[in-house]
């Protein structure tokens, strides 16, 4: 091989090596570029707003005392059958309880009946004497009064069911049986409570409030069943002024405004006690992880993490406080995948900004 051919071969090998090195270098650079994490996000502004001060309280649904009726025994009796249970819905006129006369009530009815018959007979006798001028007018008046009193006593006994072996107690109104105080075989006195009937729709939540002085009748309340269900918007109708000796809380009554919740349902109440100025961001903008709640702003094409304190939800927004002036932009869609310093592509309605472009502060 001549010297010229050798030099040419060496030159070709050098050129081939340079080309191969350039190809590998470009491929590696492309791979490094592709490996750089990039996220696509949408942005939303931090909004200044007038926000509610909200206090949370818990309680249960109970029958509204104003819409409840206590069904009592009309006389001393023995309970034969109780035909309803606590929590059952009944219609007006439905039979609730069957009673039998107690021995003492039978005796009282017989005495009243005998007294009425005797007074009537005595009045007839005195009337005959008076007609024959053998009795004075005051004697006739006394006999008339005695007869009227005896009749009134007998009528009262009859209204109470005396004179019948059994008696049925019917519902005075449609509603829900909230309490049953009697059972078959019980001997009950006259006017003893047998059950409590709450009028349909007359239910209210009783919340336990901390005695802080910030609560008053008329404040707006949002009720939510603990087990889940639709929210109920109402207002406090009454705040007690004596703390419960066990819970040390004040009772507050909140009408259900016609909503149908079973008696005894556990509820949570959010009571609006005032207003304040604050800032909100979309709920999806706040990232909750082991580092603490935070949001991301974007500047210079990169995500910047900002830690915040969170407050209450306000529909689809959440209250936040931190170094976030009103009008600044935070990442919303895609925020959950961001890391501090990650390259970001901001998706806008008209176009997308590439990494390295300023997406706003």
C-alpha positions in Angstrom: 0.0 0.0 0.0 1.4 3.4 -1.0 1.8 6.1 1.5 -0.9 8.3 -0.1 -3.5 5.5 0.1 -2.6 5.0 3.8 -3.2 8.6 4.6 -6.5 8.6 2.7 -7.7 5.6 4.7 -6.7 7.2 8.0 -8.6 10.4 7.0 -11.7 8.4 6.1 -11.6 6.6 9.5 -11.2 9.9 11.3 -14.2 11.4 9.5 -16.3 8.3 10.1 -15.5 8.5 13.9 -16.5 12.2 14.0 -19.8 11.5 12.3 -20.6 8.6 14.7 -19.7 10.8 17.7 -22.0 13.5 16.5 -24.9 11.1 16.0 -24.5 9.6 19.4 -24.1 13.1 21.0 -27.3 14.3 19.4 -29.2 11.2 20.3 -28.1 11.5 24.0 -29.1 15.2 24.1 -32.5 14.3 22.7 -32.9 11.6 25.3 -31.9 14.0 28.0 -34.5 16.5 26.7 -37.2 13.8 26.6 -36.4 12.8 30.1 -37.0 16.3 31.5 -40.4 16.1 33.4 -43.0 18.4 31.8 -46.6 19.0 33.0 -49.5 20.6 31.2 -51.6 22.7 33.5 -54.4 25.3 33.5 -54.3 28.4 35.6 -56.9 30.3 37.7 -56.6 33.5 39.7 -56.6 33.9 43.4 -59.8 35.7 44.2 -60.5 38.2 47.0 -64.0 37.6 48.5 -66.2 38.4 51.4 -66.5 35.1 53.3 -68.7 33.7 56.0 -67.5 32.9 59.5 -68.8 29.4 60.0 -68.9 27.4 63.3 -69.7 23.7 63.2 -72.1 22.0 65.7 -73.6 18.6 65.9 -77.0 17.3 67.0 -80.0 15.1 66.2 -83.3 15.4 64.6 -86.2 15.6 67.1 -89.9 16.2 67.1 -90.6 19.9 67.3 -92.3 20.5 70.7 -94.7 22.9 69.1 -96.0 20.2 66.8 -96.1 17.3 69.3 -99.1 15.9 71.2 -99.1 13.7 74.3 -101.7 11.0 74.2 -102.8 10.3 77.8 -105.0 7.8 79.6 -108.5 9.3 79.9 -109.1 7.3 83.1 -107.4 4.7 85.4 -107.1 1.7 83.1 -105.3 -1.5 82.2 -103.4 -1.5 78.8 -104.6 -4.4 76.7 -102.7 -3.8 73.5 -100.3 -1.3 72.1 -100.8 -1.3 68.3 -97.9 1.1 67.3 -94.2 1.3 67.8 -91.8 4.2 68.2 -90.9 5.7 64.9 -94.1 4.5 63.1 -96.1 6.8 60.9 -99.8 6.9 61.7 -102.8 8.6 60.1 -105.4 10.7 61.9 -108.0 8.5 63.6 -105.9 5.3 63.6 -106.2 3.1 66.6 -103.1 3.4 68.8 -103.9 1.6 72.1 -106.7 -0.5 73.5 -107.6 -0.1 77.2 -109.7 -2.1 79.7 -111.3 -0.4 82.7 -109.4 -0.6 86.0 -111.5 -2.0 88.9 -111.5 1.4 90.6 -112.9 3.2 87.5 -115.8 0.7 87.2 -116.7 1.4 90.8 -116.5 5.2 90.2 -118.8 4.9 87.2 -121.4 2.8 89.1 -121.3 5.3 92.0 -121.8 8.2 89.5 -124.6 6.4 87.8 -126.4 5.6 91.1 -125.9 9.1 92.3 -127.4 10.6 89.1 -130.4 8.2 89.4 -131.0 9.1 93.0 -130.7 12.8 92.4 -133.2 12.6 89.5 -135.6 10.7 91.7 -135.2 13.1 94.6 -135.8 16.1 92.3 -139.1 14.6 91.2 -140.1 14.1 94.8 -139.2 17.7 95.8 -141.0 19.0 92.7 -144.2 17.2 93.8 -143.9 18.6 97.3 -143.3 22.1 95.9 -146.3 21.8 93.7 -148.4 20.9 96.7 -147.0 23.8 98.6 -145.2 21.4 101.0 -141.7 22.4 100.1 -140.0 25.8 99.8 -138.4 27.1 96.6 -134.9 26.9 98.1 -135.4 23.1 98.6 -136.4 22.8 95.0 -133.4 24.8 93.8 -131.1 22.6 95.9 -132.6 19.4 94.4 -132.2 20.8 90.9 -128.5 21.6 91.6 -127.9 18.2 93.1 -129.4 16.5 90.0 -127.4 18.7 87.6 -124.1 18.0 89.5 -124.8 14.3 89.5 -125.6 14.3 85.7 -122.4 16.3 85.0 -120.3 13.7 87.0 -121.9 10.8 85.1 -121.3 12.6 81.7 -117.6 13.1 82.6 -117.3 9.4 83.5 -118.9 8.4 80.2 -116.6 10.7 78.2 -113.7 9.0 79.8 -115.0 5.6 78.5 -116.6 4.4 81.7 -119.4 2.0 81.2 -117.6 0.1 78.5 -115.5 -3.0 79.0 -112.8 -1.8 76.6 -111.8 1.5 75.1 -109.7 2.4 72.0 -107.4 5.4 71.9 -107.1 6.9 68.4 -104.6 9.3 66.9 -105.7 12.9 67.2 -103.6 13.9 64.1 -101.4 12.3 61.4 -97.8 12.1 62.5 -94.9 10.0 63.8 -94.9 8.1 67.1 -91.8 9.4 68.9 -92.3 7.8 72.3 -94.3 4.9 73.6 -94.6 4.9 77.4 -97.0 2.0 78.0 -96.9 -1.7 77.4 -99.6 -4.4 77.5 -100.5 -5.3 81.1 -99.6 -1.9 82.5 -101.9 -0.3 85.1 -102.0 3.4 84.3 -103.5 6.2 86.2 -105.8 8.8 84.8 -103.9 11.4 82.6 -100.8 9.2 82.6 -98.8 9.6 79.3 -99.2 6.7 76.9 -97.3 8.0 73.9 -96.1 11.1 72.1 -97.2 11.9 68.6 -95.3 14.4 66.5 -97.2 16.0 63.6 -95.9 15.1 60.2 -93.4 17.7 58.9 -93.0 19.2 62.4 -89.4 18.1 63.0 -86.4 20.1 63.9 -82.7 19.6 64.6 -81.4 20.2 68.1 -77.7 21.3 67.9 -75.3 21.6 70.8 -73.5 25.0 70.6 -70.5 26.1 72.6 -71.6 28.9 75.0 -69.5 31.6 73.4 -72.1 34.3 72.9 -71.7 34.3 69.1 -75.0 32.5 68.4 -78.4 34.1 68.0 -81.8 33.3 66.6 -82.1 34.0 62.9 -78.5 33.0 62.0 -78.3 30.9 58.8 -77.5 27.2 59.2 -76.7 24.5 56.7 -77.7 21.0 58.0 -76.1 17.8 56.6 -77.0 14.3 57.7 -73.9 12.6 59.1 -74.7 9.4 57.2 -75.0 11.4 53.9 -77.8 13.1 52.1 -78.9 16.4 50.7 -78.1 19.6 52.6 -80.9 21.6 54.3 -80.7 25.4 54.5 -82.5 26.9 57.5 -82.1 29.4 60.3 -81.8 29.1 64.1 -85.3 29.6 65.7 -84.1 29.4 69.3 -80.9 29.4 71.3 -81.1 28.2 74.9 -79.6 30.2 77.7 -79.0 27.3 80.1 -76.1 25.0 79.4 -76.7 21.2 79.5 -75.3 19.9 82.7 -73.7 16.9 80.9 -72.4 18.3 77.6 -72.0 21.9 78.8 -73.5 23.1 75.5 -76.4 25.3 74.6 -79.4 23.8 72.8 -80.3 25.5 69.5 -83.4 24.5 67.5 -83.2 24.6 63.7 -86.4 23.8 61.8 -86.0 21.3 58.9 -88.3 23.4 56.7 -90.3 20.5 55.5 -87.4 18.2 54.8 -88.0 14.6 55.7 -85.4 13.1 58.1 -86.1 10.3 60.6 -86.4 11.3 64.2 -83.0 10.6 65.8 -80.9 11.2 62.7 -77.5 12.6 63.5 -76.7 15.9 61.7 -73.9 18.4 61.3 -74.8 22.1 61.3 -72.7 24.9 59.8 -73.8 28.1 61.5 -72.9 31.4 59.9 -71.8 33.7 62.7 -70.3 36.6 60.8 -68.2 37.6 57.7 -64.6 38.4 56.9 -62.4 39.3 54.0 -60.3 36.5 52.6 -58.9 34.8 49.5 -60.2 31.7 47.6 -58.8 29.4 44.9 -60.4 26.5 43.1 -60.6 23.5 45.3 -58.6 21.4 42.8 -55.7 23.9 43.0 -54.8 22.8 46.6 -52.5 19.8 46.9 -52.6 17.9 50.2 -49.7 15.6 50.9 -47.2 14.8 53.7 -45.5 18.1 53.2 -48.6 20.1 54.0 -51.3 21.9 51.9 -49.8 23.9 49.0 -50.5 25.4 45.6 -48.3 26.0 42.6 -47.6 29.2 40.7 -45.8 29.2 37.4 -42.9 31.6 36.5 -40.1 31.2 33.9 -41.8 28.0 32.6 -41.4 26.2 36.0 -43.7 25.3 38.9 -43.1 27.0 42.2 -44.6 25.5 45.3 -46.2 27.8 47.9 -47.4 26.5 51.2 -50.8 27.8 52.4 -53.3 27.4 55.3 -56.7 26.3 54.2 -60.1 27.3 55.6 -63.6 26.3 54.7 -65.0 25.1 51.4 -67.2 27.7 49.6 -69.0 25.7 46.8 -66.2 24.8 44.3 -63.6 27.1 46.0 -61.6 26.9 49.2 -60.3 29.6 51.4 -56.5 29.9 51.6 -54.1 32.2 53.4 -50.4 32.7 52.5 -48.1 34.7 50.3 -50.7 34.8 47.5 -51.8 38.3 46.5 -55.2 38.7 44.8 -55.0 38.2 41.1 -52.0 35.9 41.1 -52.4 32.7 39.2 -52.3 29.2 40.5 -52.3 25.9 38.7 -55.6 24.0 38.7 -55.8 21.2 36.2 -52.6 19.1 36.5 -51.7 20.6 39.9 -51.8 17.2 41.6 -48.9 15.9 39.4 -46.6 18.9 39.8 -43.3 19.0 41.7 -41.4 22.1 42.8 -39.2 23.3 39.9 -40.9 21.0 37.3 -41.1 22.4 33.7 -44.6 23.4 32.9 -46.7 23.9 29.8 -49.6 26.2 30.4 -52.7 25.4 28.4 -54.7 28.6 27.5 -57.9 28.9 25.6 -56.1 30.1 22.5 -52.7 28.5 22.6 -50.1 26.7 24.8 -47.0 28.3 26.2 -43.9 26.2 26.1 -41.4 25.5 28.9 -39.2 28.5 29.4 -41.9 31.1 28.7 -43.1 33.2 31.5 -46.6 32.0 32.4 -47.4 34.8 34.8 -46.6 35.5 38.4 
